[in-house]
């Protein structure tokens, strides 16, 4: 008797929009938040958390 293999759950990767706030939790983890209110709860769990400016894809990098 064979079993049907379940398909893995695939989630769409998070994208940065205009209201998005990027937060670096530690040296290798970055999360996207919708409000500064949620940043307070993350700051309690990760004391080293730092707010990073959101990346605007319309801006050209400085050469």
mmJSON file of the N, C-alpha and C atoms, coordinates in Angstrom:
{"data_MODEL":{"atom_site":{
"group_PDB":["ATOM","ATOM","ATOM","ATOM","ATOM","ATOM","ATOM","ATOM","ATOM","ATOM","ATOM","ATOM","ATOM","ATOM","ATOM","ATOM","ATOM","ATOM","ATOM","ATOM","ATOM","ATOM","ATOM","ATOM","ATOM","ATOM","ATOM","ATOM","ATOM","ATOM","ATOM","ATOM","ATOM","ATOM","ATOM","ATOM","ATOM","ATOM","ATOM","ATOM","ATOM","ATOM","ATOM","ATOM","ATOM","ATOM","ATOM","ATOM","ATOM","ATOM","ATOM","ATOM","ATOM","ATOM","ATOM","ATOM","ATOM","ATOM","ATOM","ATOM","ATOM","ATOM","ATOM","ATOM","ATOM","ATOM","ATOM","ATOM","ATOM","ATOM","ATOM","ATOM","ATOM","ATOM","ATOM","ATOM","ATOM","ATOM","ATOM","ATOM","ATOM","ATOM","ATOM","ATOM","ATOM","ATOM","ATOM","ATOM","ATOM","ATOM","ATOM","ATOM","ATOM","ATOM","ATOM","ATOM","ATOM","ATOM","ATOM","ATOM","ATOM","ATOM","ATOM","ATOM","ATOM","ATOM","ATOM","ATOM","ATOM","ATOM","ATOM","ATOM","ATOM","ATOM","ATOM","ATOM","ATOM","ATOM","ATOM","ATOM","ATOM","ATOM","ATOM","ATOM","ATOM","ATOM","ATOM","ATOM","ATOM","ATOM","ATOM","ATOM","ATOM","ATOM","ATOM","ATOM","ATOM","ATOM","ATOM","ATOM","ATOM","ATOM","ATOM","ATOM","ATOM","ATOM","ATOM","ATOM","ATOM","ATOM","ATOM","ATOM","ATOM","ATOM","ATOM","ATOM","ATOM","ATOM","ATOM","ATOM","ATOM","ATOM","ATOM","ATOM","ATOM","ATOM","ATOM","ATOM","ATOM","ATOM","ATOM","ATOM","ATOM","ATOM","ATOM","ATOM","ATOM","ATOM","ATOM","ATOM","ATOM","ATOM","ATOM","ATOM","ATOM","ATOM","ATOM","ATOM","ATOM"],
"id":[1,2,3,4,5,6,7,8,9,10,11,12,13,14,15,16,17,18,19,20,21,22,23,24,25,26,27,28,29,30,31,32,33,34,35,36,37,38,39,40,41,42,43,44,45,46,47,48,49,50,51,52,53,54,55,56,57,58,59,60,61,62,63,64,65,66,67,68,69,70,71,72,73,74,75,76,77,78,79,80,81,82,83,84,85,86,87,88,89,90,91,92,93,94,95,96,97,98,99,100,101,102,103,104,105,106,107,108,109,110,111,112,113,114,115,116,117,118,119,120,121,122,123,124,125,126,127,128,129,130,131,132,133,134,135,136,137,138,139,140,141,142,143,144,145,146,147,148,149,150,151,152,153,154,155,156,157,158,159,160,161,162,163,164,165,166,167,168,169,170,171,172,173,174,175,176,177,178,179,180,181,182,183,184,185,186,187,188,189],
"type_symbol":["N","C","C","N","C","C","N","C","C","N","C","C","N","C","C","N","C","C","N","C","C","N","C","C","N","C","C","N","C","C","N","C","C","N","C","C","N","C","C","N","C","C","N","C","C","N","C","C","N","C","C","N","C","C","N","C","C","N","C","C","N","C","C","N","C","C","N","C","C","N","C","C","N","C","C","N","C","C","N","C","C","N","C","C","N","C","C","N","C","C","N","C","C","N","C","C","N","C","C","N","C","C","N","C","C","N","C","C","N","C","C","N","C","C","N","C","C","N","C","C","N","C","C","N","C","C","N","C","C","N","C","C","N","C","C","N","C","C","N","C","C","N","C","C","N","C","C","N","C","C","N","C","C","N","C","C","N","C","C","N","C","C","N","C","C","N","C","C","N","C","C","N","C","C","N","C","C","N","C","C","N","C","C","N","C","C","N","C","C"],
"label_atom_id":["N","CA","C","N","CA","C","N","CA","C","N","CA","C","N","CA","C","N","CA","C","N","CA","C","N","CA","C","N","CA","C","N","CA","C","N","CA","C","N","CA","C","N","CA","C","N","CA","C","N","CA","C","N","CA","C","N","CA","C","N","CA","C","N","CA","C","N","CA","C","N","CA","C","N","CA","C","N","CA","C","N","CA","C","N","CA","C","N","CA","C","N","CA","C","N","CA","C","N","CA","C","N","CA","C","N","CA","C","N","CA","C","N","CA","C","N","CA","C","N","CA","C","N","CA","C","N","CA","C","N","CA","C","N","CA","C","N","CA","C","N","CA","C","N","CA","C","N","CA","C","N","CA","C","N","CA","C","N","CA","C","N","CA","C","N","CA","C","N","CA","C","N","CA","C","N","CA","C","N","CA","C","N","CA","C","N","CA","C","N","CA","C","N","CA","C","N","CA","C","N","CA","C","N","CA","C","N","CA","C","N","CA","C","N","CA","C","N","CA","C"],
"label_alt_id":[null,null,null,null,null,null,null,null,null,null,null,null,null,null,null,null,null,null,null,null,null,null,null,null,null,null,null,null,null,null,null,null,null,null,null,null,null,null,null,null,null,null,null,null,null,null,null,null,null,null,null,null,null,null,null,null,null,null,null,null,null,null,null,null,null,null,null,null,null,null,null,null,null,null,null,null,null,null,null,null,null,null,null,null,null,null,null,null,null,null,null,null,null,null,null,null,null,null,null,null,null,null,null,null,null,null,null,null,null,null,null,null,null,null,null,null,null,null,null,null,null,null,null,null,null,null,null,null,null,null,null,null,null,null,null,null,null,null,null,null,null,null,null,null,null,null,null,null,null,null,null,null,null,null,null,null,null,null,null,null,null,null,null,null,null,null,null,null,null,null,null,null,null,null,null,null,null,null,null,null,null,null,null,null,null,null,null,null,null],
"label_comp_id":["UNK","UNK","UNK","UNK","UNK","UNK","UNK","UNK","UNK","UNK","UNK","UNK","UNK","UNK","UNK","UNK","UNK","UNK","UNK","UNK","UNK","UNK","UNK","UNK","UNK","UNK","UNK","UNK","UNK","UNK","UNK","UNK","UNK","UNK","UNK","UNK","UNK","UNK","UNK","UNK","UNK","UNK","UNK","UNK","UNK","UNK","UNK","UNK","UNK","UNK","UNK","UNK","UNK","UNK","UNK","UNK","UNK","UNK","UNK","UNK","UNK","UNK","UNK","UNK","UNK","UNK","UNK","UNK","UNK","UNK","UNK","UNK","UNK","UNK","UNK","UNK","UNK","UNK","UNK","UNK","UNK","UNK","UNK","UNK","UNK","UNK","UNK","UNK","UNK","UNK","UNK","UNK","UNK","UNK","UNK","UNK","UNK","UNK","UNK","UNK","UNK","UNK","UNK","UNK","UNK","UNK","UNK","UNK","UNK","UNK","UNK","UNK","UNK","UNK","UNK","UNK","UNK","UNK","UNK","UNK","UNK","UNK","UNK","UNK","UNK","UNK","UNK","UNK","UNK","UNK","UNK","UNK","UNK","UNK","UNK","UNK","UNK","UNK","UNK","UNK","UNK","UNK","UNK","UNK","UNK","UNK","UNK","UNK","UNK","UNK","UNK","UNK","UNK","UNK","UNK","UNK","UNK","UNK","UNK","UNK","UNK","UNK","UNK","UNK","UNK","UNK","UNK","UNK","UNK","UNK","UNK","UNK","UNK","UNK","UNK","UNK","UNK","UNK","UNK","UNK","UNK","UNK","UNK","UNK","UNK","UNK","UNK","UNK","UNK"],
"label_asym_id":["A","A","A","A","A","A","A","A","A","A","A","A","A","A","A","A","A","A","A","A","A","A","A","A","A","A","A","A","A","A","A","A","A","A","A","A","A","A","A","A","A","A","A","A","A","A","A","A","A","A","A","A","A","A","A","A","A","A","A","A","A","A","A","A","A","A","A","A","A","A","A","A","A","A","A","A","A","A","A","A","A","A","A","A","A","A","A","A","A","A","A","A","A","A","A","A","A","A","A","A","A","A","A","A","A","A","A","A","A","A","A","A","A","A","A","A","A","A","A","A","A","A","A","A","A","A","A","A","A","A","A","A","A","A","A","A","A","A","A","A","A","A","A","A","A","A","A","A","A","A","A","A","A","A","A","A","A","A","A","A","A","A","A","A","A","A","A","A","A","A","A","A","A","A","A","A","A","A","A","A","A","A","A","A","A","A","A","A","A"],
"label_entity_id":["1","1","1","1","1","1","1","1","1","1","1","1","1","1","1","1","1","1","1","1","1","1","1","1","1","1","1","1","1","1","1","1","1","1","1","1","1","1","1","1","1","1","1","1","1","1","1","1","1","1","1","1","1","1","1","1","1","1","1","1","1","1","1","1","1","1","1","1","1","1","1","1","1","1","1","1","1","1","1","1","1","1","1","1","1","1","1","1","1","1","1","1","1","1","1","1","1","1","1","1","1","1","1","1","1","1","1","1","1","1","1","1","1","1","1","1","1","1","1","1","1","1","1","1","1","1","1","1","1","1","1","1","1","1","1","1","1","1","1","1","1","1","1","1","1","1","1","1","1","1","1","1","1","1","1","1","1","1","1","1","1","1","1","1","1","1","1","1","1","1","1","1","1","1","1","1","1","1","1","1","1","1","1","1","1","1","1","1","1"],
"label_seq_id":[1,1,1,2,2,2,3,3,3,4,4,4,5,5,5,6,6,6,7,7,7,8,8,8,9,9,9,10,10,10,11,11,11,12,12,12,13,13,13,14,14,14,15,15,15,16,16,16,17,17,17,18,18,18,19,19,19,20,20,20,21,21,21,22,22,22,23,23,23,24,24,24,25,25,25,26,26,26,27,27,27,28,28,28,29,29,29,30,30,30,31,31,31,32,32,32,33,33,33,34,34,34,35,35,35,36,36,36,37,37,37,38,38,38,39,39,39,40,40,40,41,41,41,42,42,42,43,43,43,44,44,44,45,45,45,46,46,46,47,47,47,48,48,48,49,49,49,50,50,50,51,51,51,52,52,52,53,53,53,54,54,54,55,55,55,56,56,56,57,57,57,58,58,58,59,59,59,60,60,60,61,61,61,62,62,62,63,63,63],
"pdbx_PDB_ins_code":[null,null,null,null,null,null,null,null,null,null,null,null,null,null,null,null,null,null,null,null,null,null,null,null,null,null,null,null,null,null,null,null,null,null,null,null,null,null,null,null,null,null,null,null,null,null,null,null,null,null,null,null,null,null,null,null,null,null,null,null,null,null,null,null,null,null,null,null,null,null,null,null,null,null,null,null,null,null,null,null,null,null,null,null,null,null,null,null,null,null,null,null,null,null,null,null,null,null,null,null,null,null,null,null,null,null,null,null,null,null,null,null,null,null,null,null,null,null,null,null,null,null,null,null,null,null,null,null,null,null,null,null,null,null,null,null,null,null,null,null,null,null,null,null,null,null,null,null,null,null,null,null,null,null,null,null,null,null,null,null,null,null,null,null,null,null,null,null,null,null,null,null,null,null,null,null,null,null,null,null,null,null,null,null,null,null,null,null,null],
"Cartn_x":[0.838,0.0,0.889,0.709,1.541,0.786,1.545,0.97,1.219,0.258,0.394,1.309,2.322,3.247,2.582,2.621,2.009,2.881,2.245,2.974,3.41,4.607,5.06,4.271,4.1,3.423,4.411,4.053,4.915,4.287,5.057,4.571,5.241,4.503,5.04,6.032,7.211,8.182,7.662,8.019,7.58,8.252,7.486,8.025,7.878,8.803,8.785,7.906,6.883,6.059,6.364,5.621,5.914,5.752,4.809,4.55,5.408,6.194,6.969,8.135,8.404,9.531,10.447,11.708,12.665,13.369,13.467,14.098,15.13,16.358,17.4,17.37,17.026,16.938,18.297,19.09,20.464,21.306,22.517,23.419,22.974,22.04,21.633,20.131,19.327,17.873,17.271,16.513,15.794,14.323,13.445,12.007,11.355,10.196,9.42,8.206,8.01,6.903,5.973,4.721,3.73,3.613,3.993,3.838,4.917,5.132,6.098,5.572,4.274,3.705,4.192,4.282,4.791,6.295,6.994,8.433,8.698,7.819,7.989,8.007,7.134,7.104,8.346,8.832,10.058,11.258,11.245,12.361,12.475,11.348,11.381,12.079,11.816,12.415,13.836,14.128,15.456,15.962,16.689,17.146,18.076,18.74,19.654,18.957,17.635,16.894,17.103,17.286,17.538,16.638,16.045,15.217,16.127,15.855,16.614,15.673,16.197,15.379,14.877,13.607,13.107,13.803,14.09,14.746,13.716,13.96,13.044,13.586,12.883,13.411,13.453,12.718,12.714,13.966,14.665,15.872,17.04,17.883,19.072,20.208,21.034,22.17,23.175,23.771,24.778,26.076,26.677,27.914,29.132],
"Cartn_y":[-1.165,0.0,1.237,2.081,3.271,4.502,5.437,6.665,7.814,8.706,9.875,10.892,11.339,12.323,13.701,14.367,15.686,16.723,17.659,18.757,19.732,20.281,21.234,22.541,23.194,24.482,25.548,26.258,27.306,28.655,29.516,30.841,31.869,32.884,33.969,34.754,35.064,35.81,37.212,37.707,39.037,40.087,41.077,42.165,43.471,44.355,45.648,46.612,47.144,48.162,49.505,50.539,51.885,51.984,51.241,51.328,50.362,49.565,48.523,49.098,48.486,48.859,47.649,47.818,46.714,46.799,45.643,45.579,44.461,44.773,43.769,43.274,41.975,41.397,41.0,40.386,40.036,40.138,39.64,39.845,39.176,38.231,37.564,37.511,38.125,38.051,39.434,39.593,40.834,40.479,41.237,41.023,42.296,42.127,43.248,43.434,44.658,44.957,45.982,45.942,46.885,48.139,48.07,49.243,49.259,50.429,50.565,49.936,49.75,49.097,47.65,46.978,45.607,45.573,46.669,46.726,46.673,47.266,47.237,45.814,44.966,43.579,42.809,43.092,42.456,42.92,44.19,44.749,44.084,43.662,42.957,41.604,40.914,39.594,39.665,40.72,40.9,42.293,42.417,43.734,44.447,43.706,44.313,44.72,44.668,44.989,46.448,46.668,48.001,48.224,49.412,49.753,50.15,49.579,49.873,50.609,51.551,52.262,51.283,51.394,50.499,50.781,49.727,49.871,50.283,51.391,51.883,51.446,50.527,50.018,51.082,52.194,53.245,54.101,54.13,54.923,54.182,54.915,54.322,54.374,53.334,53.368,54.444,55.049,56.082,55.426,55.983,55.395,56.094],
"Cartn_z":[0.0,0.0,0.0,-0.971,-1.065,-0.53,-0.079,0.46,-0.508,-0.561,-1.416,-0.737,-1.446,-0.9,-0.893,0.264,0.373,-0.327,-0.998,-1.613,-0.523,-0.629,0.385,0.292,1.437,1.452,0.998,-0.041,-0.548,-0.244,0.374,0.703,-0.187,-0.508,-1.312,-0.461,-0.972,-0.162,0.14,1.306,1.713,0.836,0.442,-0.363,0.399,0.208,0.884,0.102,0.768,0.142,0.807,0.467,0.975,2.484,3.069,4.501,5.311,4.663,5.316,6.121,7.274,8.115,8.214,7.823,7.919,9.259,9.93,11.241,11.231,11.648,11.784,13.217,13.401,14.733,15.271,14.431,14.795,13.532,13.565,12.44,11.143,11.204,9.969,9.745,10.613,10.484,10.298,9.201,8.932,8.764,9.435,9.314,8.781,8.156,7.647,8.548,9.041,9.942,9.314,9.731,9.219,10.075,11.356,12.214,13.286,13.858,14.941,16.223,16.329,17.508,17.596,16.475,16.479,16.746,16.417,16.692,18.195,18.982,20.44,20.979,20.467,20.935,20.481,19.261,18.789,19.606,19.997,20.762,22.135,22.707,23.985,23.85,22.74,22.522,21.992,21.208,20.615,20.987,22.1,22.555,21.557,20.686,19.715,18.415,18.375,17.157,16.763,15.436,14.899,13.7,13.597,12.445,11.295,10.117,8.906,7.951,7.223,6.237,5.184,4.776,3.728,2.397,1.672,0.369,-0.667,-1.327,-2.36,-3.714,-4.403,-5.681,-6.77,-6.609,-7.638,-7.588,-6.45,-6.338,-6.978,-7.646,-8.264,-7.259,-7.19,-6.253,-6.653,-5.63,-5.884,-6.331,-7.362,-7.884,-7.341],
"occupancy":[1.0,1.0,1.0,1.0,1.0,1.0,1.0,1.0,1.0,1.0,1.0,1.0,1.0,1.0,1.0,1.0,1.0,1.0,1.0,1.0,1.0,1.0,1.0,1.0,1.0,1.0,1.0,1.0,1.0,1.0,1.0,1.0,1.0,1.0,1.0,1.0,1.0,1.0,1.0,1.0,1.0,1.0,1.0,1.0,1.0,1.0,1.0,1.0,1.0,1.0,1.0,1.0,1.0,1.0,1.0,1.0,1.0,1.0,1.0,1.0,1.0,1.0,1.0,1.0,1.0,1.0,1.0,1.0,1.0,1.0,1.0,1.0,1.0,1.0,1.0,1.0,1.0,1.0,1.0,1.0,1.0,1.0,1.0,1.0,1.0,1.0,1.0,1.0,1.0,1.0,1.0,1.0,1.0,1.0,1.0,1.0,1.0,1.0,1.0,1.0,1.0,1.0,1.0,1.0,1.0,1.0,1.0,1.0,1.0,1.0,1.0,1.0,1.0,1.0,1.0,1.0,1.0,1.0,1.0,1.0,1.0,1.0,1.0,1.0,1.0,1.0,1.0,1.0,1.0,1.0,1.0,1.0,1.0,1.0,1.0,1.0,1.0,1.0,1.0,1.0,1.0,1.0,1.0,1.0,1.0,1.0,1.0,1.0,1.0,1.0,1.0,1.0,1.0,1.0,1.0,1.0,1.0,1.0,1.0,1.0,1.0,1.0,1.0,1.0,1.0,1.0,1.0,1.0,1.0,1.0,1.0,1.0,1.0,1.0,1.0,1.0,1.0,1.0,1.0,1.0,1.0,1.0,1.0,1.0,1.0,1.0,1.0,1.0,1.0],
"B_iso_or_equiv":[0.0,0.0,0.0,0.0,0.0,0.0,0.0,0.0,0.0,0.0,0.0,0.0,0.0,0.0,0.0,0.0,0.0,0.0,0.0,0.0,0.0,0.0,0.0,0.0,0.0,0.0,0.0,0.0,0.0,0.0,0.0,0.0,0.0,0.0,0.0,0.0,0.0,0.0,0.0,0.0,0.0,0.0,0.0,0.0,0.0,0.0,0.0,0.0,0.0,0.0,0.0,0.0,0.0,0.0,0.0,0.0,0.0,0.0,0.0,0.0,0.0,0.0,0.0,0.0,0.0,0.0,0.0,0.0,0.0,0.0,0.0,0.0,0.0,0.0,0.0,0.0,0.0,0.0,0.0,0.0,0.0,0.0,0.0,0.0,0.0,0.0,0.0,0.0,0.0,0.0,0.0,0.0,0.0,0.0,0.0,0.0,0.0,0.0,0.0,0.0,0.0,0.0,0.0,0.0,0.0,0.0,0.0,0.0,0.0,0.0,0.0,0.0,0.0,0.0,0.0,0.0,0.0,0.0,0.0,0.0,0.0,0.0,0.0,0.0,0.0,0.0,0.0,0.0,0.0,0.0,0.0,0.0,0.0,0.0,0.0,0.0,0.0,0.0,0.0,0.0,0.0,0.0,0.0,0.0,0.0,0.0,0.0,0.0,0.0,0.0,0.0,0.0,0.0,0.0,0.0,0.0,0.0,0.0,0.0,0.0,0.0,0.0,0.0,0.0,0.0,0.0,0.0,0.0,0.0,0.0,0.0,0.0,0.0,0.0,0.0,0.0,0.0,0.0,0.0,0.0,0.0,0.0,0.0,0.0,0.0,0.0,0.0,0.0,0.0],
"pdbx_formal_charge":[null,null,null,null,null,null,null,null,null,null,null,null,null,null,null,null,null,null,null,null,null,null,null,null,null,null,null,null,null,null,null,null,null,null,null,null,null,null,null,null,null,null,null,null,null,null,null,null,null,null,null,null,null,null,null,null,null,null,null,null,null,null,null,null,null,null,null,null,null,null,null,null,null,null,null,null,null,null,null,null,null,null,null,null,null,null,null,null,null,null,null,null,null,null,null,null,null,null,null,null,null,null,null,null,null,null,null,null,null,null,null,null,null,null,null,null,null,null,null,null,null,null,null,null,null,null,null,null,null,null,null,null,null,null,null,null,null,null,null,null,null,null,null,null,null,null,null,null,null,null,null,null,null,null,null,null,null,null,null,null,null,null,null,null,null,null,null,null,null,null,null,null,null,null,null,null,null,null,null,null,null,null,null,null,null,null,null,null,null],
"auth_seq_id":[1,1,1,2,2,2,3,3,3,4,4,4,5,5,5,6,6,6,7,7,7,8,8,8,9,9,9,10,10,10,11,11,11,12,12,12,13,13,13,14,14,14,15,15,15,16,16,16,17,17,17,18,18,18,19,19,19,20,20,20,21,21,21,22,22,22,23,23,23,24,24,24,25,25,25,26,26,26,27,27,27,28,28,28,29,29,29,30,30,30,31,31,31,32,32,32,33,33,33,34,34,34,35,35,35,36,36,36,37,37,37,38,38,38,39,39,39,40,40,40,41,41,41,42,42,42,43,43,43,44,44,44,45,45,45,46,46,46,47,47,47,48,48,48,49,49,49,50,50,50,51,51,51,52,52,52,53,53,53,54,54,54,55,55,55,56,56,56,57,57,57,58,58,58,59,59,59,60,60,60,61,61,61,62,62,62,63,63,63],
"auth_comp_id":["UNK","UNK","UNK","UNK","UNK","UNK","UNK","UNK","UNK","UNK","UNK","UNK","UNK","UNK","UNK","UNK","UNK","UNK","UNK","UNK","UNK","UNK","UNK","UNK","UNK","UNK","UNK","UNK","UNK","UNK","UNK","UNK","UNK","UNK","UNK","UNK","UNK","UNK","UNK","UNK","UNK","UNK","UNK","UNK","UNK","UNK","UNK","UNK","UNK","UNK","UNK","UNK","UNK","UNK","UNK","UNK","UNK","UNK","UNK","UNK","UNK","UNK","UNK","UNK","UNK","UNK","UNK","UNK","UNK","UNK","UNK","UNK","UNK","UNK","UNK","UNK","UNK","UNK","UNK","UNK","UNK","UNK","UNK","UNK","UNK","UNK","UNK","UNK","UNK","UNK","UNK","UNK","UNK","UNK","UNK","UNK","UNK","UNK","UNK","UNK","UNK","UNK","UNK","UNK","UNK","UNK","UNK","UNK","UNK","UNK","UNK","UNK","UNK","UNK","UNK","UNK","UNK","UNK","UNK","UNK","UNK","UNK","UNK","UNK","UNK","UNK","UNK","UNK","UNK","UNK","UNK","UNK","UNK","UNK","UNK","UNK","UNK","UNK","UNK","UNK","UNK","UNK","UNK","UNK","UNK","UNK","UNK","UNK","UNK","UNK","UNK","UNK","UNK","UNK","UNK","UNK","UNK","UNK","UNK","UNK","UNK","UNK","UNK","UNK","UNK","UNK","UNK","UNK","UNK","UNK","UNK","UNK","UNK","UNK","UNK","UNK","UNK","UNK","UNK","UNK","UNK","UNK","UNK","UNK","UNK","UNK","UNK","UNK","UNK"],
"auth_asym_id":["A","A","A","A","A","A","A","A","A","A","A","A","A","A","A","A","A","A","A","A","A","A","A","A","A","A","A","A","A","A","A","A","A","A","A","A","A","A","A","A","A","A","A","A","A","A","A","A","A","A","A","A","A","A","A","A","A","A","A","A","A","A","A","A","A","A","A","A","A","A","A","A","A","A","A","A","A","A","A","A","A","A","A","A","A","A","A","A","A","A","A","A","A","A","A","A","A","A","A","A","A","A","A","A","A","A","A","A","A","A","A","A","A","A","A","A","A","A","A","A","A","A","A","A","A","A","A","A","A","A","A","A","A","A","A","A","A","A","A","A","A","A","A","A","A","A","A","A","A","A","A","A","A","A","A","A","A","A","A","A","A","A","A","A","A","A","A","A","A","A","A","A","A","A","A","A","A","A","A","A","A","A","A","A","A","A","A","A","A"],
"auth_atom_id":["N","CA","C","N","CA","C","N","CA","C","N","CA","C","N","CA","C","N","CA","C","N","CA","C","N","CA","C","N","CA","C","N","CA","C","N","CA","C","N","CA","C","N","CA","C","N","CA","C","N","CA","C","N","CA","C","N","CA","C","N","CA","C","N","CA","C","N","CA","C","N","CA","C","N","CA","C","N","CA","C","N","CA","C","N","CA","C","N","CA","C","N","CA","C","N","CA","C","N","CA","C","N","CA","C","N","CA","C","N","CA","C","N","CA","C","N","CA","C","N","CA","C","N","CA","C","N","CA","C","N","CA","C","N","CA","C","N","CA","C","N","CA","C","N","CA","C","N","CA","C","N","CA","C","N","CA","C","N","CA","C","N","CA","C","N","CA","C","N","CA","C","N","CA","C","N","CA","C","N","CA","C","N","CA","C","N","CA","C","N","CA","C","N","CA","C","N","CA","C","N","CA","C","N","CA","C","N","CA","C","N","CA","C","N","CA","C","N","CA","C"],
"pdbx_PDB_model_num":[1,1,1,1,1,1,1,1,1,1,1,1,1,1,1,1,1,1,1,1,1,1,1,1,1,1,1,1,1,1,1,1,1,1,1,1,1,1,1,1,1,1,1,1,1,1,1,1,1,1,1,1,1,1,1,1,1,1,1,1,1,1,1,1,1,1,1,1,1,1,1,1,1,1,1,1,1,1,1,1,1,1,1,1,1,1,1,1,1,1,1,1,1,1,1,1,1,1,1,1,1,1,1,1,1,1,1,1,1,1,1,1,1,1,1,1,1,1,1,1,1,1,1,1,1,1,1,1,1,1,1,1,1,1,1,1,1,1,1,1,1,1,1,1,1,1,1,1,1,1,1,1,1,1,1,1,1,1,1,1,1,1,1,1,1,1,1,1,1,1,1,1,1,1,1,1,1,1,1,1,1,1,1,1,1,1,1,1,1]
}}}
